[in-house]
Amino acid sequence: MSAPHDPLTAHRRLKAGSLVDARAPIGVDGFFQPRRAAFWLFVFFLVNGVFSMVSNFYVGYRVVPTAVVLATLVWALYALPFLLFFRSLDLFEQHPPLGFAMAFAWGGFAACYLAIPVNSAVESLSAKLFGPEFTKDWGPALAGPINEEILKLLGIVVLVMIARTQFRTILSVVVLGAMIGLGFQIVEDLLYSVNTAIQFPYTDQVVPVGLMFLVRGVFSGIWSHALYTSVAAFGIGYFITRRHKPLVQRTAVAVGAFALAWFLHFFWNSPWLQNIGGGGVGGVLVLSLLKGIPVLAVGYLLWRFAGHEEGSQLRTVADYYIDDDLMTAEERDSLTSLRERRHLRKHMRQAHGRKAARTLHRLQRAQLHMIRVCEENGAGVPAARAAQDITALRTDLAAATA
């Protein structure tokens, strides 16, 4: 039985033969938790990371100021399509903005700050044990996956410990994992650009930035850290959301997901297949596709599984809390599928124009937002405000399709 529109007067509802307090908030932890040790652990590593990265960039700025400014602009703009892609998937309803900012900051500053000396130590140990030639070929494949994946995964664990009840589905963990990986990827690419400009044999400070953008942005950016970390995060998400499963099974999935992320990173950094495709830009492109497409395929399958599970959760909450005049049965079916939502917008654009399609998109997001509000707070005042937004957008959509 759906909740009445006025949650302030509707105190109870009938559900499965029992009375349930419809106004009682389910409760969701925020990401600002100064009373938890994990929060201060996060702050400690973040402050150290910011100080270390800013110091590195300041030293670089004194040597190649144009390259530092240009690289910062280039990689900041490069991050925007990824953020817009996440928004197009309606993933930003998963967590408040502070959660995404903290995830990006951990990857970009804390994980990078910790990875630099550890990577150097692993490569130095490899050179002593196996020789410099071996380390030249296999050093990145050893140091990067081992150190960087562990440090990024540590960020996921810390965020989960800070805001424990934020993570109710696998996708909610995968999204923050991708954001941690994106932060690491952007700051690492920025460091590579600055260091390349410092070591460049000519005085030109623009060309090295362009070369790094081509190699690390165009050829390898899609199948990079954001994807690796989201794969590892899948295991953490399974572990904390499948509490009804045996501990051994949950642990095996978590370890397996991390091992898969490690192998994907190792496969990319390794010298395998390096002679395929020949030299030049064409050869680099062929090698990137041969190594990158399998990585992308694995990530797609895991994201799709997490998305299906997320859809089931959304439908359950919508059926429990939301009336049919706010969300019809057809809309409930379509909201659980990104493909169906896009299909409806495409049909709306063909039938009534772009304005109507944009209004439908806003309505879909408002409905998703209301589901999140109900999931986190029950049928309280925030849900009533979300219902008002949906009603207003329905009026706008009716006018756009008149």
C-alpha positions in Angstrom: 0.0 0.0 0.0 1.6 3.3 -1.1 2.3 6.2 1.2 -0.2 9.0 1.1 0.9 12.3 -0.3 1.0 14.2 3.0 3.6 12.4 5.1 3.0 14.8 8.0 -0.4 13.4 8.6 0.2 9.8 7.5 2.0 8.2 10.3 1.6 4.6 9.5 1.1 2.3 6.5 0.1 -1.3 6.1 3.0 -3.5 4.7 2.9 -7.2 4.5 0.3 -7.4 7.2 2.1 -5.3 9.7 2.1 -1.6 10.6 5.3 0.3 9.7 6.1 3.8 10.7 6.3 5.6 7.4 7.8 8.7 8.9 10.7 7.0 10.7 14.0 7.8 8.9 16.0 4.8 7.8 19.1 6.8 8.6 22.2 7.4 6.4 25.6 8.4 7.7 27.1 11.6 6.2 30.7 11.8 5.1 31.6 14.4 7.7 32.2 12.3 10.7 34.7 13.9 13.1 33.8 11.5 15.8 35.1 8.5 13.9 38.8 7.6 13.7 38.6 6.7 10.0 37.6 10.3 9.3 40.8 11.7 10.9 42.9 9.0 9.2 41.5 10.3 5.9 42.3 13.9 6.9 45.8 13.0 7.9 46.8 11.3 4.6 44.9 14.0 2.6 46.7 16.9 4.2 50.1 15.2 3.7 49.1 14.4 0.1 48.1 17.9 -0.7 51.3 19.3 0.8 53.4 16.8 -1.1 51.7 17.3 -4.5 51.6 21.1 -4.2 55.3 21.1 -3.3 56.1 19.0 -6.4 54.1 21.2 -8.6 55.7 24.3 -7.1 59.1 23.0 -7.8 58.0 22.2 -11.4 56.5 25.7 -11.8 59.8 27.3 -11.0 61.4 25.4 -13.8 58.7 25.0 -16.4 55.9 27.4 -15.5 54.1 27.3 -18.8 54.0 23.5 -18.8 52.5 23.4 -15.3 49.8 25.9 -16.0 49.0 24.3 -19.4 49.0 20.7 -18.0 46.7 21.7 -15.1 44.2 23.2 -17.5 44.4 20.3 -20.0 43.9 17.5 -17.4 41.2 19.5 -15.5 39.3 19.7 -18.8 40.1 16.1 -19.5 38.3 15.1 -16.3 35.1 16.8 -17.3 33.9 14.2 -19.8 34.3 11.5 -17.2 32.2 13.5 -14.7 29.6 14.2 -17.4 29.5 10.5 -18.2 28.9 9.6 -14.6 26.1 12.2 -14.5 24.6 10.8 -17.7 24.3 7.4 -15.9 22.5 9.2 -13.0 25.2 8.0 -10.7 25.5 11.3 -8.8 22.3 10.4 -6.8 24.4 7.7 -5.1 26.1 10.0 -2.6 26.2 13.6 -1.6 28.8 15.9 -3.3 31.1 15.7 -0.3 31.5 11.9 -0.8 32.6 12.3 -4.4 34.9 15.1 -3.5 36.5 13.0 -0.8 36.9 10.1 -3.1 38.5 12.2 -5.8 40.8 13.8 -3.3 41.9 10.5 -1.8 42.9 9.2 -5.3 44.5 12.4 -6.4 46.4 13.4 -3.3 46.6 10.7 -0.6 47.1 7.7 -2.9 49.5 9.5 -5.2 51.5 10.8 -2.3 51.8 7.4 -0.9 52.5 5.6 -4.2 55.5 7.7 -5.3 58.0 6.6 -2.7 56.6 3.0 -2.6 56.8 2.6 -6.3 60.4 3.8 -6.3 61.3 1.4 -3.5 59.8 -1.6 -5.4 61.6 -0.7 -8.6 64.9 -0.2 -6.6 64.4 -3.6 -5.0 63.7 -5.2 -8.4 66.8 -3.7 -9.9 68.9 -5.2 -7.1 67.3 -8.6 -7.3 66.8 -9.0 -11.1 69.0 -6.4 -12.7 68.3 -3.0 -14.4 67.2 -4.5 -17.7 64.5 -6.6 -16.1 63.3 -3.6 -14.1 63.2 -1.4 -17.1 60.7 -3.8 -18.8 58.8 -5.2 -15.9 59.3 -2.6 -13.1 56.0 -0.7 -13.9 54.1 -4.0 -14.1 55.3 -4.9 -10.7 55.2 -1.6 -8.8 52.1 -0.1 -10.2 49.5 -2.8 -9.7 50.8 -3.9 -6.3 51.1 -0.5 -4.7 48.6 1.7 -6.5 45.7 -0.7 -6.4 46.2 -1.4 -2.7 46.4 2.3 -1.9 43.3 3.2 -3.9 41.4 0.3 -2.4 42.5 1.5 1.1 40.6 4.8 0.2 37.4 2.8 -0.5 37.7 1.0 2.8 38.3 4.3 4.7 35.3 5.9 3.1 33.1 2.9 3.9 34.3 3.2 7.5 33.5 6.9 7.6 29.9 6.6 6.2 28.9 3.0 6.7 25.2 3.2 5.8 25.9 5.2 2.6 26.7 1.9 0.9 23.5 -0.1 0.4 24.2 -1.5 -3.1 27.3 -2.7 -5.0 27.0 0.2 -7.4 27.2 2.7 -4.6 30.7 1.4 -3.8 31.7 1.0 -7.4 30.9 4.6 -8.2 33.2 5.9 -5.4 35.9 3.5 -6.5 35.7 4.9 -10.0 36.0 8.4 -8.6 39.1 7.5 -6.5 40.6 6.0 -9.6 39.8 9.1 -11.7 41.4 11.4 -9.1 44.6 9.2 -9.1 44.6 9.1 -12.9 44.3 12.9 -13.3 46.9 13.9 -10.8 49.3 11.2 -12.0 48.9 12.4 -15.6 49.6 15.9 -14.4 52.8 14.8 -12.6 54.0 12.9 -15.7 53.3 16.0 -17.9 55.3 18.2 -15.6 58.2 15.8 -15.2 58.3 15.2 -19.0 58.5 18.9 -19.6 61.4 19.2 -17.1 63.3 16.4 -18.8 62.4 17.4 -22.4 65.6 18.0 -24.4 64.3 21.3 -25.9 63.0 24.5 -24.4 59.5 24.0 -25.7 57.1 23.5 -22.8 53.9 22.9 -24.8 55.0 19.8 -26.9 55.7 17.5 -23.8 52.3 18.3 -22.4 50.7 17.5 -25.8 52.7 14.2 -26.0 51.6 13.1 -22.5 48.0 14.0 -23.3 48.2 11.9 -26.5 49.8 8.9 -24.8 48.1 8.9 -21.4 44.9 10.6 -22.2 43.9 9.5 -25.7 45.6 6.1 -26.0 45.1 4.8 -22.4 42.7 7.1 -20.6 39.5 5.1 -21.1 40.9 1.9 -19.6 43.0 3.3 -16.8 42.8 3.8 -13.1 39.1 4.7 -12.9 38.3 1.3 -14.4 40.8 -0.7 -12.3 39.6 0.8 -9.0 35.9 0.3 -9.9 36.7 -3.4 -10.5 38.4 -3.7 -7.1 35.5 -1.7 -5.5 33.0 -4.3 -6.8 34.5 -6.8 -4.4 34.2 -4.5 -1.4 30.6 -3.7 -2.4 29.7 -7.4 -2.6 31.4 -8.0 0.8 29.5 -5.2 2.7 26.1 -5.6 0.9 25.8 -9.4 0.9 25.7 -10.0 4.7 23.3 -12.9 4.2 26.0 -14.8 2.3 28.7 -16.9 4.0 31.8 -14.9 5.1 34.1 -17.2 3.1 32.1 -16.5 -0.1 32.1 -12.7 0.5 35.8 -12.7 1.2 36.5 -14.8 -1.9 34.6 -12.3 -4.1 36.4 -9.3 -2.5 39.8 -11.0 -3.0 39.0 -12.1 -6.5 37.9 -8.7 -7.6 41.1 -7.1 -6.3 43.1 -9.8 -8.0 41.3 -9.1 -11.2 41.9 -5.4 -10.9 45.6 -6.1 -10.2 45.9 -8.4 -13.2 44.2 -5.8 -15.5 46.7 -3.2 -14.3 49.6 -5.6 -14.6 48.5 -6.6 -18.2 48.4 -3.0 -19.2 51.8 -2.1 -17.7 53.6 -5.3 -18.9 55.7 -5.5 -22.0 53.4 -8.2 -23.4 52.4 -7.6 -27.1 54.7 -4.6 -27.3 56.1 -5.8 -30.7 52.6 -6.0 -32.3 51.6 -3.2 -34.6 55.1 -1.9 -35.3 56.3 1.5 -34.3 54.9 5.0 -34.7 51.5 6.4 -33.7 49.7 3.6 -35.5 51.5 0.9 -33.7 50.8 2.5 -30.3 47.2 2.8 -31.2 46.9 -0.9 -32.2 48.7 -2.0 -29.0 46.4 0.2 -26.9 43.3 -1.3 -28.5 44.6 -4.9 -28.1 45.3 -4.3 -24.4 42.6 -1.9 -23.6 39.5 -3.6 -25.1 39.7 -6.7 -22.9 40.1 -4.4 -19.8 37.1 -2.3 -20.9 35.0 -5.5 -21.5 35.6 -6.8 -18.0 34.7 -3.4 -16.5 31.6 -3.2 -18.6 30.3 -6.6 -17.4 30.9 -5.8 -13.7 29.3 -2.4 -14.1 26.3 -4.0 -15.8 25.8 -6.5 -13.1 26.0 -3.8 -10.4 23.5 -1.7 -12.4 21.0 -4.5 -12.6 21.2 -5.1 -8.9 20.8 -1.3 -8.4 17.7 -1.4 -10.5 16.1 -4.1 -8.4 16.8 -2.0 -5.3 15.3 1.1 -6.8 12.1 -0.8 -7.9 11.7 -2.2 -4.4 11.9 1.2 -2.7 9.7 2.9 -5.3 6.9 0.3 -5.0 7.0 0.7 -1.2 7.0 4.5 -0.9 5.8 6.2 -4.0 2.2 6.6 -5.3 1.3 5.8 -8.9 0.4 9.4 -9.8 4.0 10.4 -9.0 5.5 7.4 -10.7 3.4 5.2 -13.0 4.0 1.4 -13.4 5.6 2.0 -16.8 7.9 4.7 -15.3 8.9 2.3 -12.5 9.9 -0.3 -15.1 11.9 2.2 -17.2 13.7 3.9 -14.2 15.4 0.7 -13.3 17.2 0.6 -16.7 19.5 3.3 -18.1 18.7 2.0 -21.6 15.0 2.3 -21.1 15.3 5.8 -19.8 17.3 6.8 -22.8 14.9 5.1 -25.2 11.9 7.0 -23.7 13.8 10.3 -24.1 14.7 9.5 -27.7 11.0 8.7 -28.4 9.9 11.9 -26.7 12.4 13.9 -28.7 11.2 12.4 -32.0 7.5 13.0 -31.1 7.6 16.3 -29.3 11.1 17.9 -29.8 14.2 18.5 -27.7 12.5 20.6 -25.0 10.1 17.9 -24.2 12.9 15.3 -24.1 14.9 17.5 -21.7 11.9 18.0 -19.5 11.4 14.2 -19.4 15.1 13.8 -18.4 14.6 16.2 -15.5 11.5 14.3 -14.5 13.4 11.0 -14.5 16.1 12.5 -12.4 13.6 14.0 -10.0 12.0 10.5 -9.6 15.3 8.9 -9.0 16.1 11.6 -6.4 12.8 10.9 -4.6 13.6 7.2 -4.5 16.9 8.0 -2.9 15.2 10.4 -0.4 12.6 7.8 0.6 15.3 5.1 0.9 17.4 7.3 3.2 14.7 9.2 5.2 11.4 7.3 4.8 8.3 9.2 3.8 9.2 12.4 5.7 9.4 16.1 4.8 12.2 15.6 2.2 10.1 13.1 0.3 7.2 15.6 0.3 9.5 18.2 -1.2 10.7 15.8 -3.8 7.1 14.9 -4.6 6.4 18.6 -5.2 9.3 18.8 -7.7 7.9 15.8 -9.6 4.4 17.3 -9.7 5.8 20.6 -11.1 7.8 18.7 -13.8 4.8 16.7 -14.8 3.0 20.0 -15.4 6.0 21.3 -17.5 6.0 18.0 -19.5 2.3 18.3 -20.2 2.8 21.8 -21.5 5.8 20.7 -23.6 3.8 17.9 -25.2 0.6 19.7 -25.7 
